[in-house]
Amino acid sequence: MTADGRQPHILIINDTQEILDLMQELLEDEGYRVTTSLALLDIDKVKALVPDVIVQDLLFEGTQELGWKFLTLVRLD
């Protein structure tokens, strides 16, 4: 629980469903609220989800370019 009494929210972004399922199960068992996505989200969707932490795979569609671009946009915002 956070200081204000709510569950920390983790957003997991990965293009492999098995990884998403495993990470979601492990983190929910530890008491986290988890949202998963198989695709990179636009910044407005990320803002709407209000995650405390984002766990992201950098390798999307065989290249790291998309992952780094998303990471940079989120950090700049």
C-alpha positions, -999 to +999 in steps of 0.1 A: +000+000+000+011+035-007+011+062+020-024+072+010-037+037+014-040+026-022-024-003-041+006+007-062-003+005-099+022-011-123+018-008-161+036-037-179+042-033-217+056-063-236+048-079-269+049-114-255+016-126-239+033-152-218+056-127-202+027-104-195+007-132-179+037-143-157+046-108-145+009-099-138+004-131-117+036-125-097+030-088-091-007-093-082+003-120-057+025-094-040-004-070-038+001-047-068-026-035-091-014-044-126-024-033-161-008-051-191-005-041-228+008-061-258+015-029-277+031+004-269+004+029-258+001+065-267+009+090-241-028+099-234-036+063-226-006+061-202-017+093-185-053+080-181-040+048-164-019+068-140+007+041-132+031+044-104+057+023-123+060+013-160+078-020-168+086-020-205+103-043-229+125-022-252+125-047-280+093-043-301+088-057-336+124-069-338+139-034-331+147-013-301+138+019-318+101+018-309+108+009-273+133+037-268+110+062-286+082+053-262+104+055-232+118+089-242+083+103-248+070+092-215+100+105-197+097+139-214+061+142-204 
